[in-house]
Amino acid sequence: MSRLGGYLLRKEHGWRWWLSVLFCTGLLSTALFHNRGMQAPIWTVPYLSGAANYSLGAGWRVSPKDVDLFKRLPTKERWSHRFSKTERGLVQYGAHDVGFVYVCLVARTIFPFLGDLRAIQVLNWMVHLACCAGILLLLDRSHHRWLFIVLYAANPVIVYLATFPYYYFWQILPSFALAWLVLRPGRVTWGAGIIALFLMAAGVAIRPSTLPVVLLTVAYLLLHKRNAVTLACAVATVVVILLIPKANKMFFFTAYVGLGAYPNPENLSLSDESGYARYKQTRGTELEFDFGGNYYDSATRRDLNGVLKHAFLDFAREHPVLLLRNAFLNTGLAFGGGYFVGLPYLALAVCAVAGWGFAILLWIYGRKVWVLATLSSVAGFVAYYPPVPVYMLGGYVFVVLALLSVGGRLRSCRPLPSMHPASVAYEGAGKPSDE
């Protein structure tokens, strides 16, 4: 057993060996723990139908017949169903951000032999492994690499979340760009800058709540790795973000629903139904979610957001302490594993306090970059909505890297031995980075 442990922790293993380990462990974990669920058809089909009917310059077009067809399919057949292009009966759709349509388009193009949902799931898995490989090869100690594989890359919880065929997974792109740039030694090259720009732009287009991570990445580059590349990357990032089309988000709908995460005098629960019920109570109107229903009308959505804005502000005036409590617990849970629906309030409070302790410990011992990175990954919602696991995918990688840094300072490393034969004698001893 000691010989096996010694072999696994040898520093001489090259990059091919580590990528093989990552692939095999990731494949095994995915086979055992991949997600077998899917989002409801009314939310999923607009993306799938939009990808099938994509035409350059035509906008986001959806076939209402696709929604009805998909609803009638048994769950097993939904995984293998592939939407077909049609030119009749298409309607414009704009209730959500369009970025994920392009992910669906890429998935169905790469995997024409798979159903649309299965193609997305496989693409998610491939991108997950690719991002993990980029981080793994920058860790300079064998036990750090093993811990990263166990705690993140092949972690059943992470794999389960990453293989859910919806846009939640893609919030990892800006997070991995930031982690990669922090761990990467030396100056930022044009190639690295272009990769980082693509990851950040794609992340914001698919999941706009990742914008704080992007802004922190730009700030980090300008403060710690400033050169012509990072200046160009910063300018290009701002321009691209401004050009990305954005849907009309219902901020106060999400904020009002978030009030139900913890015990409250109005007995709200953490469910969209709380917001819909308040709207019906106020307006006397039942929201219709079938495609073409009043929910998709821009005026109705603005009215829904307005009603819940008044409800949220009334709650804030009457119970300001509860809002502060929620923000405190939400922020602590971002460092303490996330908010799991169904856990008792006391358990959530304990995890939140432990999370705050972990964050303070990191700050005291100089791991400020991981504290700021984790905060940025939830900054778009944590003040009013709990960090549920599907919203934490972009933050878990920072938490894991922060955890590894507690036992021994994470350091950027030179290329692994098999990449450059002349570095075999180096054996992984790297110069500490500035984080």
C-alpha positions in Angstrom: 0.0 0.0 0.0 2.8 2.4 0.8 4.5 1.6 -2.5 1.2 2.4 -4.3 0.8 5.7 -2.4 4.4 6.6 -3.2 3.8 5.8 -6.9 0.6 7.9 -7.1 2.3 10.9 -5.4 5.5 10.7 -7.5 6.5 14.1 -9.0 7.9 12.6 -12.1 4.5 11.8 -13.7 4.1 13.8 -16.9 1.1 15.7 -18.3 -0.1 12.7 -20.3 -0.3 10.6 -17.2 -2.3 13.2 -15.3 -4.7 13.8 -18.2 -5.2 10.0 -18.4 -6.1 9.9 -14.7 -8.4 12.9 -15.1 -10.2 11.3 -18.1 -10.6 7.9 -16.5 -11.8 9.2 -13.1 -14.1 11.7 -14.8 -15.5 9.0 -17.1 -16.1 6.6 -14.2 -17.7 9.3 -12.0 -19.9 10.4 -14.9 -21.0 6.9 -15.7 -22.1 6.5 -12.1 -23.4 9.9 -11.1 -24.5 11.7 -14.3 -27.7 13.7 -14.1 -30.8 11.9 -15.4 -33.1 14.9 -14.9 -34.0 17.7 -17.3 -35.6 21.1 -17.1 -39.3 21.5 -17.8 -40.2 21.6 -21.6 -41.5 25.1 -21.4 -38.0 26.3 -20.5 -35.9 23.9 -22.5 -37.7 23.7 -25.8 -37.2 27.3 -26.8 -33.5 26.8 -26.8 -33.6 23.5 -28.6 -36.1 24.6 -31.2 -34.2 27.9 -31.6 -31.0 26.0 -32.4 -32.8 23.7 -34.9 -34.3 26.7 -36.6 -31.3 29.0 -36.4 -30.6 31.2 -39.4 -27.9 33.9 -39.4 -29.6 37.3 -38.8 -33.1 35.9 -38.3 -33.1 36.2 -34.5 -34.3 33.6 -32.0 -37.1 31.8 -33.7 -39.1 29.0 -32.1 -41.8 26.6 -33.4 -44.7 26.4 -30.9 -45.4 22.9 -32.4 -42.0 21.7 -31.0 -43.2 22.6 -27.5 -46.4 20.6 -27.8 -44.5 17.6 -29.4 -41.8 17.5 -26.7 -44.4 17.6 -23.9 -46.1 14.5 -25.3 -42.9 12.5 -25.5 -42.1 10.0 -22.7 -39.0 11.0 -20.7 -36.8 8.4 -22.2 -37.6 9.5 -25.8 -36.9 13.2 -24.9 -33.3 12.3 -24.5 -33.0 10.9 -28.0 -35.3 13.4 -29.7 -33.7 15.7 -32.3 -35.6 18.8 -33.4 -36.1 19.4 -37.1 -35.8 22.7 -38.9 -39.1 24.2 -40.2 -40.0 27.4 -42.0 -43.6 27.6 -41.1 -45.2 28.9 -37.9 -42.0 30.3 -36.4 -42.4 33.0 -33.7 -39.8 35.3 -32.2 -38.7 34.5 -28.6 -37.0 36.9 -26.2 -38.0 36.0 -22.7 -34.4 34.8 -21.8 -30.8 35.4 -22.8 -30.0 34.0 -26.2 -26.5 32.7 -25.5 -27.5 29.1 -24.6 -29.1 28.8 -28.1 -25.6 28.8 -29.6 -24.5 26.1 -27.1 -27.4 24.0 -28.3 -26.4 24.7 -31.9 -22.8 23.7 -31.3 -23.8 20.5 -29.5 -26.2 19.3 -32.3 -23.6 20.2 -34.9 -20.8 18.2 -33.2 -23.0 15.3 -32.3 -25.5 14.8 -35.2 -26.1 11.2 -34.1 -27.4 12.1 -30.6 -30.6 13.6 -29.4 -30.4 17.3 -28.6 -30.5 17.0 -24.8 -27.9 14.1 -24.8 -25.7 16.1 -27.1 -25.7 19.1 -24.7 -25.0 16.7 -21.8 -22.0 15.2 -23.6 -20.7 18.7 -24.6 -21.1 19.8 -20.9 -19.0 16.9 -19.8 -16.2 17.5 -22.4 -16.0 21.2 -21.5 -15.9 20.3 -17.8 -12.9 18.0 -18.3 -11.2 20.5 -20.6 -11.5 23.2 -18.0 -10.3 20.9 -15.2 -7.3 19.8 -17.3 -6.3 23.5 -17.7 -6.3 23.9 -13.9 -4.8 20.5 -13.1 -1.7 21.0 -15.1 -0.9 24.3 -13.3 -0.9 22.7 -9.9 2.7 21.9 -8.9 2.2 19.2 -6.2 0.9 15.7 -6.8 -1.3 15.7 -3.7 -2.9 19.0 -4.9 -3.6 17.4 -8.2 -5.2 14.3 -6.6 -7.2 16.5 -4.3 -8.4 18.6 -7.1 -9.6 15.6 -9.0 -11.4 14.1 -6.0 -12.9 17.3 -4.7 -13.8 18.9 -8.0 -13.2 17.2 -11.3 -14.6 13.8 -10.4 -16.7 14.9 -7.4 -20.1 13.2 -7.8 -21.9 16.4 -6.8 -20.0 18.5 -9.4 -20.4 15.8 -12.1 -24.2 15.6 -11.3 -24.5 19.4 -11.7 -22.3 19.7 -14.7 -24.2 17.1 -16.7 -27.6 18.8 -16.2 -28.5 19.8 -19.8 -29.3 23.4 -19.3 -27.5 26.8 -19.2 -26.5 26.6 -15.5 -23.3 24.7 -16.2 -21.9 27.3 -18.5 -21.4 29.8 -15.7 -18.1 28.0 -15.1 -16.4 29.6 -18.1 -15.4 33.0 -16.6 -14.5 31.3 -13.3 -12.1 28.9 -15.0 -10.7 31.9 -17.0 -9.9 33.7 -13.7 -8.5 30.6 -11.9 -6.4 29.7 -14.9 -4.9 33.3 -15.2 -4.2 33.4 -11.4 -2.4 30.1 -11.4 -0.7 30.6 -14.7 3.0 31.7 -14.3 4.6 34.6 -16.1 3.1 37.2 -18.4 -0.1 36.9 -20.3 0.5 36.0 -23.9 -1.8 36.9 -26.9 -3.0 33.2 -27.0 -3.9 33.2 -23.3 -5.6 36.6 -23.6 -7.7 35.4 -26.5 -8.7 32.2 -24.7 -9.6 34.2 -21.6 -11.6 36.8 -23.6 -13.6 34.0 -25.3 -14.4 32.3 -22.0 -15.5 35.5 -20.4 -17.6 36.7 -23.3 -19.3 33.3 -23.7 -20.0 33.2 -20.0 -21.7 36.6 -19.9 -23.7 35.8 -23.1 -25.0 32.6 -21.6 -25.3 33.6 -18.0 -25.2 37.4 -17.4 -24.8 36.9 -13.6 -21.2 36.0 -14.3 -20.4 39.6 -15.0 -18.8 40.3 -11.6 -16.3 37.4 -12.2 -15.4 39.0 -15.5 -14.9 42.4 -14.0 -12.7 40.9 -11.2 -10.7 39.1 -13.9 -10.1 42.3 -15.8 -9.1 44.1 -12.6 -6.7 41.3 -11.6 -5.0 41.4 -15.0 -4.6 45.2 -14.9 -3.3 45.2 -11.4 -1.0 42.1 -11.4 -0.2 41.2 -15.0 -0.5 44.4 -16.9 1.0 44.5 -20.4 -0.2 45.3 -23.9 -2.1 42.0 -24.1 -4.0 42.5 -20.9 -4.9 46.1 -21.8 -6.2 45.0 -25.2 -8.1 42.1 -23.5 -9.7 44.6 -21.0 -10.8 46.9 -23.7 -12.1 44.0 -25.9 -14.0 42.5 -22.9 -15.8 45.8 -22.2 -16.7 46.2 -25.9 -18.0 42.6 -26.2 -20.1 42.8 -23.1 -21.7 46.0 -24.3 -22.5 44.3 -27.6 -24.0 41.2 -26.1 -27.9 41.3 -26.3 -29.5 41.1 -22.9 -33.0 40.0 -22.1 -35.3 41.9 -19.8 -34.6 40.3 -16.5 -37.1 40.3 -13.6 -34.8 41.3 -10.8 -37.5 41.8 -8.2 -39.2 38.4 -9.0 -36.0 36.6 -8.0 -35.5 38.9 -5.0 -39.0 38.3 -3.7 -38.7 34.5 -4.2 -35.4 34.6 -2.3 -37.1 35.9 0.8 -38.5 32.3 1.3 -35.1 30.8 1.7 -35.3 31.1 5.5 -38.1 31.4 8.1 -40.1 34.6 7.5 -43.3 36.1 8.9 -45.1 35.8 5.5 -44.4 32.0 5.3 -42.9 32.4 1.9 -41.1 29.4 0.4 -38.1 29.3 -1.9 -40.2 28.6 -5.0 -41.3 30.5 -8.0 -44.8 29.7 -7.0 -44.5 32.2 -4.2 -44.0 35.0 -6.7 -46.8 33.7 -9.0 -49.2 33.5 -6.1 -48.5 37.0 -5.0 -49.1 38.3 -8.5 -52.4 36.5 -8.7 -53.4 37.8 -5.3 -52.6 41.4 -6.3 -53.9 41.4 -9.9 -56.4 38.6 -9.9 -54.7 37.2 -13.1 -53.5 33.6 -13.5 -50.2 33.4 -15.4 -50.3 31.1 -18.4 -47.0 29.3 -19.1 -48.0 27.4 -22.2 -46.1 28.7 -25.1 -47.9 31.8 -26.3 -49.5 32.5 -22.9 -49.5 35.8 -21.1 -46.3 35.0 -19.2 -44.3 35.6 -22.5 -45.9 39.0 -23.1 -43.3 41.7 -22.3 -46.0 43.9 -20.7 -47.1 41.1 -18.4 -43.6 40.4 -17.4 -42.9 44.0 -16.5 -46.1 44.1 -14.5 -45.1 40.9 -12.7 -41.8 42.4 -11.8 -43.4 45.7 -10.7 -45.9 43.9 -8.4 -43.1 41.9 -6.8 -41.0 45.1 -6.5 -43.6 46.7 -4.3 -44.0 43.5 -2.3 -40.2 43.2 -1.8 -39.8 46.8 -0.8 -42.7 46.5 1.7 -41.0 43.5 3.2 -37.7 45.4 3.4 -39.3 48.3 5.2 -41.1 46.1 7.7 -38.3 43.5 8.2 -34.9 45.1 7.4 -33.1 42.8 9.9 -34.3 39.7 8.1 -32.8 41.0 4.9 -29.5 41.5 6.6 -29.8 38.0 8.1 -30.5 36.5 4.6 -27.5 38.3 3.0 -25.2 37.2 5.9 -26.3 33.6 5.6 -26.2 33.5 1.8 -22.7 34.9 1.7 -21.5 32.5 4.4 -23.0 29.5 2.5 -21.1 30.5 -0.6 -18.0 29.5 1.3 -19.7 26.7 3.2 -20.9 24.4 0.5 -24.0 26.2 -0.8 -27.7 26.2 0.1 -29.3 22.8 -0.1 -33.1 22.9 -0.2 -34.6 20.8 2.6 -31.8 21.3 5.2 -33.1 22.6 8.6 -32.6 26.2 9.3 -30.1 25.5 12.1 -27.9 23.3 9.8 -27.9 26.1 7.2 -27.0 28.7 9.9 -24.1 26.5 11.2 -22.8 26.0 7.6 -23.0 29.7 7.0 -21.0 30.6 10.1 -18.4 27.9 9.2 -18.2 29.5 5.7 -17.6 32.9 7.2 -14.9 31.5 9.4 -13.3 29.8 6.4 -13.4 33.1 4.4 -11.9 35.1 7.3 -9.1 32.4 7.6 -8.3 32.7 4.0 -8.2 36.5 4.1 -5.9 36.5 7.2 -3.4 34.0 5.6 -3.2 36.0 2.4 -5.4 34.0 0.1 -7.4 37.1 -0.7 -7.7 36.4 -4.4 -9.8 33.2 -3.7 -12.0 35.1 -1.3 -12.7 37.8 -3.8 -13.1 35.2 -6.6 -15.7 33.3 -4.6 -17.6 36.5 -3.7 -17.6 37.6 -7.4 -19.1 34.2 -8.5 -22.2 34.9 -6.3 -22.2 38.7 -6.3 -24.9 38.8 -8.9 -27.5 37.4 -6.5 -26.2 36.5 -3.1 -27.6 39.7 -1.4 -31.1 38.5 -2.0 -31.1 34.8 -3.2 -29.3 31.8 -1.6 -26.4 30.1 -3.4 -28.2 26.9 -4.4 -25.8 24.3 -6.0 -26.8 25.0 -9.6 -25.9 28.7 -9.1 -22.6 27.7 -7.4 -20.9 25.8 -10.2 -18.8 28.9 -10.9 -17.9 29.3 -7.3 -17.1 25.7 -6.3 -13.8 25.7 -8.2 -12.7 28.8 -6.2 -13.7 27.1 -2.9 -11.8 24.0 -3.8 -8.6 25.9 -4.8 -8.9 28.0 -1.7 -9.2 24.8 0.4 -6.1 23.4 -1.2 -4.2 26.6 -0.5 -4.9 26.3 3.3 -2.7 23.2 3.7 0.1 24.6 1.5 0.4 27.7 -0.6 -0.9 27.0 -4.1 1.9 27.9 -6.5 2.2 28.4 -10.2 4.5 25.8 -11.7 6.7 25.4 -14.7 5.7 22.9 -17.4 5.5 19.3 -16.3 8.6 17.1 -17.0 7.4 15.3 -20.1 6.6 18.6 -21.8 10.2 19.8 -21.6 12.8 17.1 -21.0 15.3 19.6 -19.8 13.0 20.3 -16.7 13.0 16.7 -15.4 15.4 17.7 -12.6 13.0 20.4 -11.6 10.5 18.0 -10.1 7.7 20.5 -9.5 9.3 23.0 -7.1 7.7 26.2 -8.3 8.0 29.9 -7.5 5.1 31.1 -5.4 2.6 33.2 -7.3 1.4 36.6 -6.1 -2.0 35.4 -5.0 
